[in-house]
Amino acid sequence: MLGSAEGDFQATQQWFGGLTPPNLPFYVYADPNAGGAYHLSCAGTDVHVLSDPALAPGFLTAEIVEVFEAALNNGWDCGVTNGESLSRVLAFDRHPEIAGDFNQTEQDWWASGHPDHVNDNSAGDTDQLASGCGDLFLYYLHSQLTFDWPSICSAGGPALGACYRSLTGYDPAQGFRDFIAALSTIDQGGTLALPPSGNPFPVKTSRTQ
């Protein structure tokens, strides 16, 4: 974890436009009871991380991202779907070794009827179905619609749909429909054909063929 933390901080800083959060430095505690990682507020720089050397760097990166979200203060909220999902996918970008552990949340969201957590941001950060939806939608913005992470972070907004509108200028309800249509092309009997990374995009759609 120590070997990657500085690089992960610098990458996150670049994603967030060179921002330096207040309340630095980070104080990181290896905690066998952390259950992943946590801090007591979105801006909190005292971070408890599970004491697993293979997984800890990725989980720490997610908490670092949440601190940057709070500092940027443009709509990303670590306590609900949009901020939780952004912290996850950016952590996966830096540490793909942890991404596969979260693929089931994407499958469960799809199997549950794929409710719209893009435009409804009311679900808390422990709602795994909502986070699975959010992860996939952020992958859609990044890998299907080709927006880079700094642009996505800068767009922010009170929900992922608002981020989509800011980036594209289009109705977020239509954006969600297009997102579902894209995922439908990889539906195999109710299960999404996902790679180990959890990011299936880009996919061919009627608009890209």
N, C-alpha and C positions, 0 to 999 in steps of 0.2 A: 504493500500500500504506500509506504513512504517513497518507494522508487518511482511511482507514477503520479503522485498527488500534485506535484508542481506542474507537470505537463498537463494534467487534467484541468487544473486551475487556469493555466494560460489559454488552453483551448476554449474553455468556457468564457473567459474574458473576451476572446476574439468573437465568439458567437454573439455576445452581448455588447458589441460595438466599442470595446475598450473600457467599459465601465469598471470601476473599482468600488466594491460594496463598502459601506461603513462597517464598523464593529470587527474589523480584522485585527489579529489573525484568527484563523480557525484553530480550535482546540479539539483534537480528535482522540476519542477513547475507544480502544479495542474492548468490546463488551460482548461476552458470550451470550448474554441475554437480550441483545438488541433486536433479535428477530429480523435482521436485515440492517436497517439503519434508521436513525431518527434524530431530530432536534426539536426543541420545545416550541419554537415558532418558526415561521417561514424565513425570517431574517436571522435566526439564531445561528451563531458560529461555533457553539459547543455541540459537537456531533458524536453520537455513539454509533459504532459500526460493529457488525458481527466479526468475531475473531477468526475468520476463515481467509487465509492468504490468497486463495484463488478468486473469491467473490468480493472481498472487501473493497478493492479499488473501484469496481463498478458501482457499488452501493454508495460509496463516499462521493463519487462524481454526481450521482443523482441529488444528493443533499447540497453539494456545492451549487448546482444549477438552481435549486430552489432559493438559495440565498441571493443569487443574481436576479432571479425573478422578482423577489421582494424589493431589491434595490432599484431595479428598473421601473417598477410600479406603473406598468402600462396595461394591466389586466391579467397577467399570468398570476394565478393564485395556487399555491402548493396545496391548499386544503380542499380543492375541488378538481374536477376532471381535467381542465385545460392545463393547469400548472403541474399536476401530478404526471400527466402523460408526457408533457415536454421534458420533465426531468428524467423520465424513463428512457425516452428515445435518444436523448442526447447522451445519457450514460451508456446506452447500447452502442452508439456510434463510436465512443471511445473504448468500450469494453464489450465487444460482441460475444465474449465468452459467457456473459450472463443472460443474453437475450433469449436463448432457448427456454430458460426457466419460466418465461412469461408468455410463451406462445399459447398456452392453454386459455389464458384470459381472452385472447382474440377469438379463439375457437368458441369459447363459451358465449361470448357476446353474439357472434354470428348465429349460433344454434338457438339462442334465446329469442330470435326474431329480429335481431339487429336494430334495437331502438335507437332513436336519434339523440345521442349524447354529444353531438357536434353543436347543435343549437340549444340544447338544454344542458346547462352547466351546473345543475343543482346537486349532482351526486358528489358525495364526499370522496376523499382520496383513498379510502379503503374499499370503495366499490369497484371490484375487479372487472365487472362487465363494462362499466363506464370507461375504465382505464384501457381496457382492451380495444374499445371503439376509438378512444382518443389516440392511442398508439398508431393504429392503422390509418387514421385520418391524417396524422402528421406525416407518416410515411407517404401518403398520397400527395400531400402538398409538396413534399421534398423530392420524391423520386418519380412521380407521375406528372405533376405540374411543374417540376424543375425549379422550385424556389429554394434558394440556399438557406442554411440555418440562420445566418445573421438577419436575413430579410424576414424570416418567420418570427424570430425573437423580437425584432423591432416592430412588427405589425401588431402583436399582442391582441388586446381586446377582451371583452368580458366573457367570451366563449370562443370555441374553435371556429364556429361559423362566422363570427365577427372578424377573426383573423383572416379567414378565407375571403371575405368581402373586401377587406383592406388590401389584400394582395392582388385580387383578380378584378375587383369592381363588380362582381356578379352576385346575384341573390344567393345567400347561403343555403336556402331551402333547396334550390336547384343544385348547388354544390354537393349537398348530402345525397341527393338522388343520383347524381353522376358518380359519386363515390361508391354507392351501393351497386350501381350498374357495373362499375369496373370490377368490384369484388365478385359479382355474380359470374363473371367469366372464369373464375377459378374455383367455383363451388363444385365439389364432387360429392353429390349425394348428401348435402347438408354440412359438409366439412370443407374448409378452405384448404387449398393446396399451398401451404406456406413453406418457405425454406427455413432452415434452422435459425436464420437471423430474425424471422418474424415479419420481414418486409417483402411482400410479394411484388412490389412495383419496380419498374413500369410493366403494365400489362397492355395487350392490344384491346382496344375498344372500337366501337363504331366510329368514334371521332378520331382515332389514331391510325386506323388501317388505311 
